[in-house]
Amino acid sequence: MTRTLKSPNDVRIVAVVGSGVIGIGWILHYLRMGLEVRAYDPAPIARTRISEMVAMSWPIMEELGLRTGARMGNLVIAESLANAVATADVVQEAAPEDVKIKTQLFADIDAVAPASTIILTSTSGISMTLIQADCANPGRTATGHPFNPPYLIPLVEVLGGEQTDPEVVEWTMEFYRTFDKYPVFLEREVPAFIASRLQEAMWREALHMIAAGEATVEMIDDCITEGPGLRWVVTGPVMNFHLAGGPDGMKHVLDHFGPTLKEPWTRLIAPELTDELRAAVIDGCNRESAGRSVDEMVLDRDRAIIAVMKARRESAEAATRRRSR
Ligand SMILES: NC(=O)c1ccc[n+]([C@@H]2O[C@H](COP(=O)([O-])OP(=O)(O)OC[C@H]3O[C@@H](n4cnc5c(N)ncnc54)[C@H](O)[C@@H]3O)[C@@H](O)[C@H]2O)c1
């Protein structure tokens, strides 16, 4: 189908459907971008939670820099799904990760949103082909998978389902670029996409080590934040190995460490989430939190990520200056 899509620069209103951790993150991001935001969430507590979280995190938005016209007052919390999406240029869905809920929700949004509205899901891994299955107009639906918190982490994985119009995927890429995100286009519907799949591999290892009593929650977190995590901020996991191979880089790494790939170092089959394992992980997180609330730790985390991003940018600029001398 040929559709007329407005320029992403002309997007004025974004509806965020589902306002939990990710939905509130999107609300903050789009408000910071100077857009009008309509939020909808059926939970009775949602209105209070959205207002509190937006007010609490606004100083972080100011620190990141507000686009012209950006203000908290551009948020309207709608009483119904239909009201939320009625005038939206884009809908960013962030409801629970459940294929039945998302498929129904997409059919509902598709039925009430204007024909020109683009509808995007935040799913971490559910196939867009399934989510769009009951839509009358599936061509305008696509996946825009963010990373927590969406107002800070630039990456969005973008892909369509079998019925998505190719130009809608292209438009979605441009839309995210226009509003300060770093979209990566996936040509195929890879289950769990790229980044979640990498994260899941490590998460499974962590749960195995806790279940087997080989490591505590604190040891696992320290081993990343004081170790490879610092490098991953600058180089991805592949380039990281290339830089660890001496002058021959990856060639040396593969020849040197290649044989160990066959060692049983990893056990990438999902562990059984027993009551004991569940308790050990939750207890470990409580110990590591040392009495701090999640909200407090979120603010500390955000400030630290902003500082890291700033340092990374300055370092890259300094390297460019050095090379051009
Ligand atoms: N948490 C993460 O780190 C993360 C990262 C990237 C993507 N995601 C994806 O974002 C989506 C939301 O995840 P979350 O972590 O914010 O979940 P969450 O449980 O924090 O929030 C989900 C919200 O959806 C609301 N909801 C329930 N039914 C709804 C409906 N029919 N319509 C609208 N809203 C409804 C709930 O009241 C709740 O506020 C999921 O698809 C998830 O996979 C999560």
The ligand as a Gaussian input file, in Angstrom:
#p B3LYP/6-31G(d) Opt

LIG

0 1
 N       11.812000      -2.960000      31.711000
 C       12.722000      -2.981000      30.762000
 O       13.926000      -2.938000      31.025000
 C       12.319000      -2.998000      29.314000
 C       13.264000      -2.615000      28.348000
 C       12.874000      -2.549000      27.001000
 C       11.595000      -2.889000      26.625000
 N       10.705000      -3.286000      27.585000
 C        9.360000      -3.622000      27.127000
 O        8.484000      -2.542000      27.438000
 C        7.170000      -3.046000      27.718000
 C        6.727000      -2.581000      29.089000
 O        7.636000      -3.087000      30.055000
 P        7.753000      -2.441000      31.505000
 O        9.024000      -2.959000      32.083000
 O        7.525000      -0.982000      31.419000
 O        6.520000      -3.136000      32.230000
 P        5.710000      -2.620000      33.523000
 O        5.096000      -3.829000      34.119000
 O        6.580000      -1.750000      34.355000
 O        4.565000      -1.696000      32.889000
 C        3.519000      -2.173000      32.112000
 C        2.359000      -1.192000      32.257000
 O        1.340000      -1.550000      31.339000
 C        0.086000      -1.326000      31.971000
 N       -0.937000      -2.096000      31.283000
 C       -1.440000      -3.312000      31.587000
 N       -2.377000      -3.663000      30.700000
 C       -2.466000      -2.640000      29.803000
 C       -3.274000      -2.388000      28.667000
 N       -4.173000      -3.271000      28.238000
 N       -3.113000      -1.206000      28.019000
 C       -2.209000      -0.304000      28.419000
 N       -1.418000      -0.492000      29.495000
 C       -1.546000      -1.649000      30.173000
 C        0.320000      -1.709000      33.414000
 O       -0.645000      -1.106000      34.266000
 C        1.733000      -1.188000      33.656000
 O        1.731000       0.138000      34.163000
 C        7.267000      -4.574000      27.590000
 O        6.883000      -4.950000      26.300000
 C        8.752000      -4.836000      27.806000
 O        9.205000      -6.022000      27.202000
 C       11.018000      -3.340000      28.918000

